[in-house]
Amino acid sequence: MGLLAGLVTDLFSGVVGKLSQERTNGASLLGTLVSPFLALFLTNNPLPNGYPWGTLTDWGTNPYKDWPHTGVIRTYDFTLSRGVIAPDGYQRDVLLVNGAFPGPLIEANWGDKIIVTVRNNITAPEEGTVVHWHGFLQEGTPWEDGAPGVTQCPITPGKTFTYEFIASLYGTTWYHAHYSAQYSGGVVGPMVIHGPSKAKYDIDVGPIMLSDWYHKSYNDIVKQMLAPNGSPRVVSDNNLINGKMNFDCSKVAAGDTKPCTNNAGISKFRLKKGKTHRLRLINAGAEGVQRFTIDGHNLTVIANDFVPVKPYTTKVVTLGVGQRADVLVTANVGDSNSAFWMRSNLSGCAGTPNTPPPANQPFAVAAVYYDAADTSKAPTSKAWDIPDAVRCTNDDLAVTEPLFPMPLPAATFTQTMDISIFKNASDVTLWKFDGVSMRANYDSPVLLQANQGNFTFPTEWNVRNFYGNSSVRIIVHNNSPASHPMHLHGHNFYVLNEGPGEWDGTIVRSSNPQRRDVQLVRPNGHLVLQFDPQPGVWAFHCHVAWHASGGFFSSFVVKPDDVKRMRIPDTVQQTCRQWRAYTSTNVVDQIDSGT
């Protein structure tokens, strides 16, 4: 069946929501027609050559060696707290950033310094937290990466931690909590780093966050999943675009007394007839692989993650959790009164055509209106006739070529890491990565231990030391029936190959392989990646929240001699002192891996 072809129900037809934006999304304006377009860059003086990045380009500049030093500081203050909203009409307890879901946009120019003060106001019950700035390289500042038990201790309830890092890459990304599966409860938000673009466009529409959604709290889901004889398969209740979608309240479980409103409201977008628009797609979900389309419109992909690519055209963009794609869309279908459905559906992605759907309601829609279209009326457009077969891979590596060419260097070390699923002695289903089911120690981050010269770690921390190697190759063997979005912190890795079964040694376009920070490995398949190490301790894990909770997580010690010489700010140690003082009188219910 085509993508949502023939699916016309009240669930999708109503565009005038019955709930206010405050009821569905708190203080967030994403998904509303009053959410502003983005500028091509933020105001910044002086502007050498007319741009904050001067003469640097996306096609002629090595972004890993050369980036602008603007001297500009972008400052943000975030308070993380509990709240009650109904993103799809079902009212539930959530976690919010400054009272908003999704959280506020962080915006900067390439080369700016970003400073974010995070206050942990998560109470009743209290929880620790950290925030990860996804995809940033953190050159020389690995302690700002935001990974508990890896680069820092959790932020104690009632305390703050201030992150400071350089936007040395540009494009589209997101931030999220990295404490257990906490981000699935709402601690997510978009980030846009403005930079050069060889591809021309007229309007920057801004972030479009795609996320599966759960009516149970992450804590309840993890407890059920990791109980004896619990199921590792977690099914979401809905799928959202910019935090909004409708839900059929008749599907609420019997006995559930929480308020639920049909036709709560969907996201809306305005496009200008004849103009080319940049859409910044982000899979900010907990598990689901998203397939994104706009009825009748082709999508031109210009970047994957933080990597500009040679433009290619497609009708559907596939994104695993954590992946981003910047696409161009020209409003040239129909007249200025036209309206269209934007769609994103969750792929079953578990190996067989008969796999049950990954969600009780796996389809998300938003309304796209041209200039003169009536925004009170639902679009009547038809979906692309694209077979919705099981698809667990990203676009063909042969067509995803970085704009700035970088030939693959010779690997100086190769590590093979197998993925497997098993039951422990307590009948709990867990994941092993390279033979270990990981469990973090919040009190003793690996980075701080390494900085003190300690490189002997408990097995359950799942730490791999790559010493002083100049280029490390990782061969991932997936011995499970699920796909996994593999994310390496602190690096854009080269993607050498991916496919079914064992790797045959073939490298796709060694002269200029795809680079990105998340790549899907298919069920019962392989993924081969390589990275040029920068000093630090870096998490490498599956970005499915439930898999990471189940132990699918590792840490890489890179260039340990350099790590020992790092001067880590005392604020990092102070955060650990605060955490240890807190846990000396409070029991932390670490029910999973902790990451």
Stockholm file with secondary structure:
# STOCKHOLM 1.0

chainA/1-595         MGLLAGLVTDLFSGVVGKLSQERTNGASLLGTLVSPFLALFLTNNPLPNGYPWGTLTDWGTNPYKDWPHTGVIRTYDFTLSRGVIAPDGYQRDVLLVNGAFPGPLIEANWGDKIIVTVRNNITAPEEGTVVHWHGFLQEGTPWEDGAPGVTQCPITPGKTFTYEFIASLYGTTWYHAHYSAQYSGGVVGPMVIHGPSKAKYDIDVGPIMLSDWYHKSYNDIVKQMLAPNGSPRVVSDNNLINGKMNFDCSKVAAGDTKPCTNNAGISKFRLKKGKTHRLRLINAGAEGVQRFTIDGHNLTVIANDFVPVKPYTTKVVTLGVGQRADVLVTANVGDSNSAFWMRSNLSGCAGTPNTPPPANQPFAVAAVYYDAADTSKAPTSKAWDIPDAVRCTNDDLAVTEPLFPMPLPAATFTQTMDISIFKNASDVTLWKFDGVSMRANYDSPVLLQANQGNFTFPTEWNVRNFYGNSSVRIIVHNNSPASHPMHLHGHNFYVLNEGPGEWDGTIVRSSNPQRRDVQLVRPNGHLVLQFDPQPGVWAFHCHVAWHASGGFFSSFVVKPDDVKRMRIPDTVQQTCRQWRAYTSTNVVDQIDSGT
#=GR chainA/1-595 SS CCTTTTCCCHHHHCCSCSSCHHHHHBTCCTTSTTSCCBCSSCCCSSCGGGSTTTTCCTTTSCTTTCCCCCCCEEEEEEEEEEEEECTTSBCEEEEEETTBSSCCCEEEETTCEEEEEEEEECTTTTCCBCEEETTCCCTTCGGGSCCBTTTBCCBCTTCEEEEEEECCSCEEEEEEECSTTGGGGTCEEEEEEECCCSSCCSEEEEEEEEEEECSSCHHHHHHHHTSTTCCSCCCBSEEEETTBCCCCGGGSCTTCCSCBCTTCCCCEEECCTTCEEEEEEEECCSSCEEEEEETTBCEEEEEETTEEEEEEEESCEEECTTCEEEEEEECCSSCTTCEEEEEEEEECCSSSTTCCCSBSSCEEEEEEECTTCCTTSCCCCCCCCCCCCCCCSCSCTTTCCBSSCCCCCCCSEEEEEEEEEEECTTSCEEEEETTBCCCCCTTSCHHHHHHTTCCCCCGGGCEEECTTCSSEEEEEEECSSSCEEEEETTCCEEEEEEEESSCCSCCSCTTSCEEESEEEECTTEEEEEEECCCSEEEEEEECCHHHHHTTCEEEEEECHHHHHTCCCCHHHHHHHHHHHHHHTTSCCCCCSCCC
#=GC SS_cons         CCTTTTCCCHHHHCCSCSSCHHHHHBTCCTTSTTSCCBCSSCCCSSCGGGSTTTTCCTTTSCTTTCCCCCCCEEEEEEEEEEEEECTTSBCEEEEEETTBSSCCCEEEETTCEEEEEEEEECTTTTCCBCEEETTCCCTTCGGGSCCBTTTBCCBCTTCEEEEEEECCSCEEEEEEECSTTGGGGTCEEEEEEECCCSSCCSEEEEEEEEEEECSSCHHHHHHHHTSTTCCSCCCBSEEEETTBCCCCGGGSCTTCCSCBCTTCCCCEEECCTTCEEEEEEEECCSSCEEEEEETTBCEEEEEETTEEEEEEEESCEEECTTCEEEEEEECCSSCTTCEEEEEEEEECCSSSTTCCCSBSSCEEEEEEECTTCCTTSCCCCCCCCCCCCCCCSCSCTTTCCBSSCCCCCCCSEEEEEEEEEEECTTSCEEEEETTBCCCCCTTSCHHHHHHTTCCCCCGGGCEEECTTCSSEEEEEEECSSSCEEEEETTCCEEEEEEEESSCCSCCSCTTSCEEESEEEECTTEEEEEEECCCSEEEEEEECCHHHHHTTCEEEEEECHHHHHTCCCCHHHHHHHHHHHHHHTTSCCCCCSCCC
//
